[in-house]
Amino acid sequence: MAYVANDGTPRNVPIAFTWNGSEIVMCTTKNAPKLPALRKNPMVALTIDTEVPPPKILLVRGRAEPDIVDGIPDEYLQMNGTYEMTPEQRVH
């Protein structure tokens, strides 16, 4: 994901994502440096590529809409393979 940092310089960070049927969802920690920057300037660009040849690339530009949640978002658990864990197995 590419965004503009608070110092005005571009940043490009690898980040996991999932598709929920209507939105591309990415998760990060509440203290991640990108969150204040995205509140200031929510414009982002994404490059989604295949892991194996032949390359199939999707370029996306748009507006990020941070949604702060308590605990671990379900989307994070889905993209990391821990969705099947019970709440007791998850450490917040």
C-alpha positions, 0 to 999 in steps of 0.5 A, a space after each residue: 500500500 502506498 500513501 503519503 506520510 506525515 512528513 510529506 514523503 511517499 511510503 510504500 509498505 507491504 500489507 496483507 489484505 482480504 476482500 469482503 465482497 465489497 471492500 479491500 480490507 487491510 489490518 494494522 495495529 492501532 499505533 501504526 505510523 500510517 494511521 495518523 498519515 491516513 487520517 491527514 491524507 486518505 489517498 492510497 494506491 495498491 498493487 495486488 499481484 499473483 505469487 506465481 507466473 504469469 503475473 496478473 496485476 491489479 492496480 487500485 487507487 482510492 481513499 482509505 477509510 480507517 475503522 478502529 476496532 477493539 480486539 482482533 478484527 475477524 478479517 485479520 484472523 481470516 487472512 492469517 489462517 487463525 479464523 477457526 480459533 475460539 475466542 479463548 485461544 486468541 490472545 488480545 
